[in-house]
């Protein structure tokens, strides 16, 4: 039976998330910002910019693509995905991009959450600051040669880091013909 017409019941709510139930299905939803901007940031030297940060949900340091919620603050509630991508790139990595291209969008885990991900390729990067995230984040920035990224990721796993699966999508788009222009 399609549960699209069944009422949604809130089971629990915190500051950032709420747990909902529609029919027999339980799922999570963000209380602010319903989408995330994900960045495949590429330098002119054929490098990809990755970040590393502690993620309490998996109790580990995670290697990720730079990313952030769209419109997750009151002052940013009407923020476009492009503005969020540019903001997060500079905040997390210290880079600004001359070119931001939307390459795909969709849901990472539609059985768990309705959060949409919009993936951008950022090119023409200029370093304008150290990055590292906001006052609540402790982000380490890594700049890795595209040709060596798989080997580098294996080394990060060996030192105990978790590799976010979106990185593999990032590598695919980094190596696509459009990225090499």
Beta strands, then each sheet from edge to edge (+ up, - down):
strand 1: 8-13
strand 2: 17-22
strand 3: 25-30
strand 4: 35-42
strand 5: 47-55
strand 6: 60-65
strand 7: 67-69
strand 8: 95-107
strand 9: 116-127
strand 10: 140-145
strand 11: 162-163
sheet 1: 1+ 2- 3+
sheet 2: 7+ 4- 5+ 6- 11-
sheet 3: 7+ 4- 9- 8+
sheet 4: 7+ 4- 5+ 10-
end
